[in-house]
Amino acid sequence: MAAAMGGKLPGPASGTVPANAYTTESNPIVVIGEQYIAPYPVDLKIQHTVFTVTENNFDITDVNDNPIFKVKNKLFSFPDRRVLLDAAGNPLVSLKQKILSVHRRWRVFRGESDKSIDFLFSVRKSSLVHLKMRTKTTMTKTLDVFLASNTSESQPDFKIKEGWRDSSCTIFAGDAIIAQMQRKQNVKSLVINADNYGITAYPNVDYAFVVALVVILDEMNRNSYD
């Protein structure tokens, strides 16, 4: 497997893979690039730091703090536009919120483009109400992910199911888990107004795609709070 552009392929995760995790080698999930496929689970760390309303960045590293990706605001654009860069600073995809969308949709394009030919996938709040009450105050939220080829959008290609108080999420392809995220907080993150996340992308899943999904989820939650 080729190393990711601008950096080394992250090492394998140390945790146990769930029984229903996606592991198919013959048909890997590739959305952003096949160089971001590993034959083992990959652990990544995301730190989100908010400096100002218009400066709102993410640093993505492996478990040894080696840089893997970075997400920055697109220069001279509105705050609803982000660019995912590799470790060398090359733009991989642009994340753009669709203004006045009923379901709070984000659209993702290859590189820094916003042309239809470079459209890869979109993420929106589920059109159905998915509430699973555990107590009087707990619930889960669901986002639907549609690949560019899924023009009918009758069924999502992937789903993101979020846990209690946005502290975790699980990403599914059908019934198979392709990735999981857990929010992590410490004294440093509270002082510098940062959110930290731990991500595990399961074998043969495009971990750049997983990072993009988690960033969009964070942006949706942040806008809701605002």
C-alpha atoms as a printed R data frame, in Angstrom:
    type eleno elety resid chain resno       x      y       z
1   ATOM     1    CA   MET     A     1   0.000  0.000   0.000
2   ATOM     2    CA   ALA     A     2   1.410  3.383  -0.971
3   ATOM     3    CA   ALA     A     3   2.146  5.922   1.727
4   ATOM     4    CA   ALA     A     4  -0.156  8.914   1.995
5   ATOM     5    CA   MET     A     5   0.951 11.965   0.019
6   ATOM     6    CA   GLY     A     6   2.929 14.349   2.185
7   ATOM     7    CA   GLY     A     7   3.498 11.846   5.017
8   ATOM     8    CA   LYS     A     8   3.840  8.244   6.135
9   ATOM     9    CA   LEU     A     9   0.950  5.840   6.426
10  ATOM    10    CA   PRO     A    10  -0.162  5.917  10.101
11  ATOM    11    CA   GLY     A    11   0.553  2.823  12.170
12  ATOM    12    CA   PRO     A    12  -2.099  0.291  13.192
13  ATOM    13    CA   ALA     A    13  -4.548  1.001  15.999
14  ATOM    14    CA   SER     A    14  -4.129 -0.802  19.288
15  ATOM    15    CA   GLY     A    15  -7.800 -1.458  20.095
16  ATOM    16    CA   THR     A    16 -10.074 -4.399  19.344
17  ATOM    17    CA   VAL     A    17 -12.007 -4.328  16.072
18  ATOM    18    CA   PRO     A    18 -15.790 -4.824  16.485
19  ATOM    19    CA   ALA     A    19 -17.266 -7.939  14.930
20  ATOM    20    CA   ASN     A    20 -19.243 -5.845  12.435
21  ATOM    21    CA   ALA     A    21 -16.340 -3.571  11.438
22  ATOM    22    CA   TYR     A    22 -15.694 -3.117   7.721
23  ATOM    23    CA   THR     A    23 -12.652 -5.218   6.726
24  ATOM    24    CA   THR     A    24 -13.246 -6.226   3.077
25  ATOM    25    CA   GLU     A    25  -9.962 -6.147   1.160
26  ATOM    26    CA   SER     A    26 -11.407 -6.896  -2.283
27  ATOM    27    CA   ASN     A    27 -13.693 -3.841  -2.291
28  ATOM    28    CA   PRO     A    28 -12.191 -1.104  -0.069
29  ATOM    29    CA   ILE     A    29 -14.075  2.106   0.656
30  ATOM    30    CA   VAL     A    30 -12.247  4.803  -1.317
31  ATOM    31    CA   VAL     A    31 -13.761  8.293  -1.548
32  ATOM    32    CA   ILE     A    32 -10.904 10.812  -1.340
33  ATOM    33    CA   GLY     A    33  -7.907  8.664  -2.299
34  ATOM    34    CA   GLU     A    34  -6.674  5.065  -2.304
35  ATOM    35    CA   GLN     A    35  -3.422  6.241  -0.671
36  ATOM    36    CA   TYR     A    36  -5.490  6.678   2.505
37  ATOM    37    CA   ILE     A    37  -6.369  2.991   2.710
38  ATOM    38    CA   ALA     A    38  -4.627  0.745   5.258
39  ATOM    39    CA   PRO     A    39  -5.098 -3.018   5.776
40  ATOM    40    CA   TYR     A    40  -5.450 -2.433   9.530
41  ATOM    41    CA   PRO     A    41  -7.391 -0.043  11.820
42  ATOM    42    CA   VAL     A    42  -5.863  3.461  11.935
43  ATOM    43    CA   ASP     A    43  -5.992  5.712  15.007
44  ATOM    44    CA   LEU     A    44  -5.858  9.475  14.477
45  ATOM    45    CA   LYS     A    45  -6.149 12.501  16.753
46  ATOM    46    CA   ILE     A    46  -7.961 15.709  15.817
47  ATOM    47    CA   GLN     A    47  -7.470 18.976  17.672
48  ATOM    48    CA   HIS     A    48  -9.861 21.777  16.802
49  ATOM    49    CA   THR     A    49  -8.801 25.261  17.861
50  ATOM    50    CA   VAL     A    50 -11.007 28.339  17.556
51  ATOM    51    CA   PHE     A    51  -8.924 31.530  17.492
52  ATOM    52    CA   THR     A    52 -11.494 33.969  16.069
53  ATOM    53    CA   VAL     A    53 -14.787 33.793  14.215
54  ATOM    54    CA   THR     A    54 -12.890 33.570  10.919
55  ATOM    55    CA   GLU     A    55  -9.881 31.493  12.045
56  ATOM    56    CA   ASN     A    56 -11.038 28.025  12.892
57  ATOM    57    CA   ASN     A    57  -8.527 25.203  12.288
58  ATOM    58    CA   PHE     A    58  -8.056 21.480  12.809
59  ATOM    59    CA   ASP     A    59  -4.765 19.606  13.222
60  ATOM    60    CA   ILE     A    60  -4.868 15.868  12.549
61  ATOM    61    CA   THR     A    61  -2.004 13.652  13.735
62  ATOM    62    CA   ASP     A    62  -1.300 10.007  14.341
63  ATOM    63    CA   VAL     A    63  -0.992  8.696  17.906
64  ATOM    64    CA   ASN     A    64   2.688  9.746  17.966
65  ATOM    65    CA   ASP     A    65   1.759 13.349  17.059
66  ATOM    66    CA   ASN     A    66   3.128 13.100  13.521
67  ATOM    67    CA   PRO     A    67   1.118 15.458  11.263
68  ATOM    68    CA   ILE     A    68  -1.200 13.671   8.827
69  ATOM    69    CA   PHE     A    69  -3.732 16.337   7.767
70  ATOM    70    CA   LYS     A    70  -4.762 19.908   8.506
71  ATOM    71    CA   VAL     A    71  -8.061 21.695   7.974
72  ATOM    72    CA   LYS     A    72  -8.076 25.465   7.429
73  ATOM    73    CA   ASN     A    73 -10.534 28.129   6.435
74  ATOM    74    CA   LYS     A    74 -10.322 28.882   2.744
75  ATOM    75    CA   LEU     A    75  -8.555 32.223   2.330
76  ATOM    76    CA   PHE     A    76 -10.867 35.183   1.628
77  ATOM    77    CA   SER     A    77 -13.990 33.028   1.956
78  ATOM    78    CA   PHE     A    78 -16.936 32.901   4.313
79  ATOM    79    CA   PRO     A    79 -16.614 30.817   7.517
80  ATOM    80    CA   ASP     A    80 -18.715 28.046   5.893
81  ATOM    81    CA   ARG     A    81 -15.797 26.883   3.705
82  ATOM    82    CA   ARG     A    82 -12.975 24.572   4.846
83  ATOM    83    CA   VAL     A    83 -10.071 22.921   3.012
84  ATOM    84    CA   LEU     A    84  -8.561 19.580   4.036
85  ATOM    85    CA   LEU     A    85  -4.806 19.570   3.385
86  ATOM    86    CA   ASP     A    86  -2.300 16.729   3.519
87  ATOM    87    CA   ALA     A    87   0.798 16.942   5.742
88  ATOM    88    CA   ALA     A    88   2.722 18.778   2.994
89  ATOM    89    CA   GLY     A    89  -0.003 21.424   2.644
90  ATOM    90    CA   ASN     A    90  -1.520 20.126  -0.603
91  ATOM    91    CA   PRO     A    91  -5.314 20.657  -0.802
92  ATOM    92    CA   LEU     A    92  -7.222 17.366  -0.910
93  ATOM    93    CA   VAL     A    93 -10.872 18.416  -0.655
94  ATOM    94    CA   SER     A    94 -12.979 21.508   0.023
95  ATOM    95    CA   LEU     A    95 -15.879 21.326   2.483
96  ATOM    96    CA   LYS     A    96 -18.636 23.826   1.749
97  ATOM    97    CA   GLN     A    97 -21.883 24.416   3.605
98  ATOM    98    CA   LYS     A    98 -24.883 24.878   1.342
99  ATOM    99    CA   ILE     A    99 -26.574 28.093   2.401
100 ATOM   100    CA   LEU     A   100 -30.335 27.951   3.120
101 ATOM   101    CA   SER     A   101 -30.389 24.157   2.888
102 ATOM   102    CA   VAL     A   102 -33.388 22.585   4.646
103 ATOM   103    CA   HIS     A   103 -31.315 19.754   6.108
104 ATOM   104    CA   ARG     A   104 -28.106 21.709   6.858
105 ATOM   105    CA   ARG     A   105 -26.162 20.144   3.982
106 ATOM   106    CA   TRP     A   106 -22.387 20.253   3.470
107 ATOM   107    CA   ARG     A   107 -20.924 19.427   0.035
108 ATOM   108    CA   VAL     A   108 -17.377 18.167  -0.569
109 ATOM   109    CA   PHE     A   109 -15.323 18.738  -3.723
110 ATOM   110    CA   ARG     A   110 -11.916 17.537  -4.857
111 ATOM   111    CA   GLY     A   111  -9.058 20.000  -4.277
112 ATOM   112    CA   GLU     A   112 -10.164 23.625  -3.939
113 ATOM   113    CA   SER     A   113 -12.835 23.293  -6.595
114 ATOM   114    CA   ASP     A   114 -16.572 23.882  -6.286
115 ATOM   115    CA   LYS     A   115 -17.410 22.598  -9.773
116 ATOM   116    CA   SER     A   116 -19.891 19.777 -10.281
117 ATOM   117    CA   ILE     A   117 -17.277 17.654 -12.072
118 ATOM   118    CA   ASP     A   118 -15.223 17.606  -8.838
119 ATOM   119    CA   PHE     A   119 -18.147 16.896  -6.495
120 ATOM   120    CA   LEU     A   120 -17.463 13.849  -4.272
121 ATOM   121    CA   PHE     A   121 -20.156 13.585  -1.589
122 ATOM   122    CA   SER     A   122 -22.558 15.501   0.625
123 ATOM   123    CA   VAL     A   123 -23.630 15.269   4.268
124 ATOM   124    CA   ARG     A   124 -26.966 16.373   5.681
125 ATOM   125    CA   LYS     A   125 -29.130 15.904   8.723
126 ATOM   126    CA   SER     A   126 -31.375 12.904   8.298
127 ATOM   127    CA   SER     A   127 -34.709 13.722   6.715
128 ATOM   128    CA   LEU     A   128 -36.324 11.401   9.246
129 ATOM   129    CA   VAL     A   129 -36.400 11.931  12.983
130 ATOM   130    CA   HIS     A   130 -34.111  9.358  14.607
131 ATOM   131    CA   LEU     A   131 -34.476  9.685  18.372
132 ATOM   132    CA   LYS     A   132 -33.527  6.841  20.674
133 ATOM   133    CA   MET     A   133 -34.447  7.815  24.207
134 ATOM   134    CA   ARG     A   134 -32.349  6.144  26.905
135 ATOM   135    CA   THR     A   135 -33.503  8.528  29.638
136 ATOM   136    CA   LYS     A   136 -35.611 11.661  29.603
137 ATOM   137    CA   THR     A   137 -32.623 13.729  28.453
138 ATOM   138    CA   THR     A   138 -30.563 11.504  26.140
139 ATOM   139    CA   MET     A   139 -30.917 10.960  22.412
140 ATOM   140    CA   THR     A   140 -28.934 10.090  19.311
141 ATOM   141    CA   LYS     A   141 -28.705 12.136  16.105
142 ATOM   142    CA   THR     A   142 -28.226 10.824  12.581
143 ATOM   143    CA   LEU     A   143 -26.563 12.330   9.509
144 ATOM   144    CA   ASP     A   144 -26.892 10.921   5.996
145 ATOM   145    CA   VAL     A   145 -23.934 10.774   3.591
146 ATOM   146    CA   PHE     A   146 -24.523 10.589  -0.177
147 ATOM   147    CA   LEU     A   147 -21.809  9.912  -2.746
148 ATOM   148    CA   ALA     A   148 -21.854 11.979  -5.945
149 ATOM   149    CA   SER     A   149 -23.001  8.942  -7.936
150 ATOM   150    CA   ASN     A   150 -26.089  8.579  -5.702
151 ATOM   151    CA   THR     A   151 -28.175 11.186  -7.523
152 ATOM   152    CA   SER     A   152 -31.562  9.850  -6.380
153 ATOM   153    CA   GLU     A   153 -30.587  9.969  -2.693
154 ATOM   154    CA   SER     A   154 -33.309  7.415  -1.968
155 ATOM   155    CA   GLN     A   155 -30.950  5.737   0.493
156 ATOM   156    CA   PRO     A   156 -27.736  7.147   2.024
157 ATOM   157    CA   ASP     A   157 -24.423  5.467   1.219
158 ATOM   158    CA   PHE     A   158 -23.207  6.015   4.795
159 ATOM   159    CA   LYS     A   159 -24.717  7.087   8.096
160 ATOM   160    CA   ILE     A   160 -23.212  8.951  11.047
161 ATOM   161    CA   LYS     A   161 -24.903  8.158  14.353
162 ATOM   162    CA   GLU     A   162 -23.970 10.470  17.189
163 ATOM   163    CA   GLY     A   163 -24.077  9.614  20.883
164 ATOM   164    CA   TRP     A   164 -24.898 11.380  24.111
165 ATOM   165    CA   ARG     A   165 -24.004 15.100  24.183
166 ATOM   166    CA   ASP     A   166 -22.021 14.838  20.950
167 ATOM   167    CA   SER     A   167 -19.284 12.944  22.828
168 ATOM   168    CA   SER     A   168 -18.991 10.113  20.304
169 ATOM   169    CA   CYS     A   169 -20.165  8.924  16.917
170 ATOM   170    CA   THR     A   170 -20.167  5.780  14.821
171 ATOM   171    CA   ILE     A   171 -19.997  5.828  11.017
172 ATOM   172    CA   PHE     A   172 -21.752  3.018   9.138
173 ATOM   173    CA   ALA     A   173 -21.800  1.607   5.621
174 ATOM   174    CA   GLY     A   174 -25.019 -0.371   5.767
175 ATOM   175    CA   ASP     A   175 -24.780 -2.374   8.992
176 ATOM   176    CA   ALA     A   176 -20.971 -2.400   9.026
177 ATOM   177    CA   ILE     A   177 -19.001  0.040  11.172
178 ATOM   178    CA   ILE     A   178 -16.351  1.858   9.147
179 ATOM   179    CA   ALA     A   179 -15.116  4.252  11.841
180 ATOM   180    CA   GLN     A   180 -15.691  5.539  15.358
181 ATOM   181    CA   MET     A   181 -14.977  8.859  17.079
182 ATOM   182    CA   GLN     A   182 -14.663  9.761  20.750
183 ATOM   183    CA   ARG     A   183 -14.407 13.307  22.107
184 ATOM   184    CA   LYS     A   184 -11.463 13.795  24.479
185 ATOM   185    CA   GLN     A   185 -10.976 16.752  26.801
186 ATOM   186    CA   ASN     A   186  -8.159 17.778  29.107
187 ATOM   187    CA   VAL     A   187  -7.047 20.928  30.924
188 ATOM   188    CA   LYS     A   188  -5.067 22.185  27.900
189 ATOM   189    CA   SER     A   189  -8.015 21.800  25.539
190 ATOM   190    CA   LEU     A   190 -10.263 23.791  27.873
191 ATOM   191    CA   VAL     A   191  -7.705 26.604  28.273
192 ATOM   192    CA   ILE     A   192  -7.128 27.124  24.536
193 ATOM   193    CA   ASN     A   193 -10.793 26.624  23.579
194 ATOM   194    CA   ALA     A   194 -10.149 23.423  21.627
195 ATOM   195    CA   ASP     A   195 -12.038 20.209  21.016
196 ATOM   196    CA   ASN     A   196  -9.991 17.020  20.822
197 ATOM   197    CA   TYR     A   197 -11.190 13.855  19.131
198 ATOM   198    CA   GLY     A   198  -9.854 10.343  18.835
199 ATOM   199    CA   ILE     A   199 -10.778  8.574  15.575
200 ATOM   200    CA   THR     A   200 -10.417  4.941  14.573
201 ATOM   201    CA   ALA     A   201 -10.895  4.169  10.870
202 ATOM   202    CA   TYR     A   202 -11.341  0.437  10.322
203 ATOM   203    CA   PRO     A   203  -9.374 -1.670   7.813
204 ATOM   204    CA   ASN     A   204  -9.665 -0.788   4.119
205 ATOM   205    CA   VAL     A   205 -11.578  2.432   4.811
206 ATOM   206    CA   ASP     A   206 -10.393  5.779   3.410
207 ATOM   207    CA   TYR     A   207  -9.307  7.556   6.616
208 ATOM   208    CA   ALA     A   208  -9.147 10.961   4.883
209 ATOM   209    CA   PHE     A   209 -12.870 10.515   4.135
210 ATOM   210    CA   VAL     A   210 -13.477  9.677   7.807
211 ATOM   211    CA   VAL     A   211 -11.629 12.825   8.917
212 ATOM   212    CA   ALA     A   212 -13.732 14.967   6.546
213 ATOM   213    CA   LEU     A   213 -16.935 13.478   7.989
214 ATOM   214    CA   VAL     A   214 -15.878 14.187  11.585
215 ATOM   215    CA   VAL     A   215 -14.933 17.780  10.699
216 ATOM   216    CA   ILE     A   216 -18.351 18.331   9.086
217 ATOM   217    CA   LEU     A   217 -20.072 16.814  12.130
218 ATOM   218    CA   ASP     A   218 -18.136 19.181  14.396
219 ATOM   219    CA   GLU     A   219 -19.080 22.176  12.237
220 ATOM   220    CA   MET     A   220 -22.760 21.203  12.264
221 ATOM   221    CA   ASN     A   221 -22.744 20.860  16.049
222 ATOM   222    CA   ARG     A   222 -20.876 24.138  16.514
223 ATOM   223    CA   ASN     A   223 -23.366 26.002  14.322
224 ATOM   224    CA   SER     A   224 -26.231 24.477  16.288
225 ATOM   225    CA   TYR     A   225 -24.731 25.719  19.537
226 ATOM   226    CA   ASP     A   226 -24.123 29.161  18.070
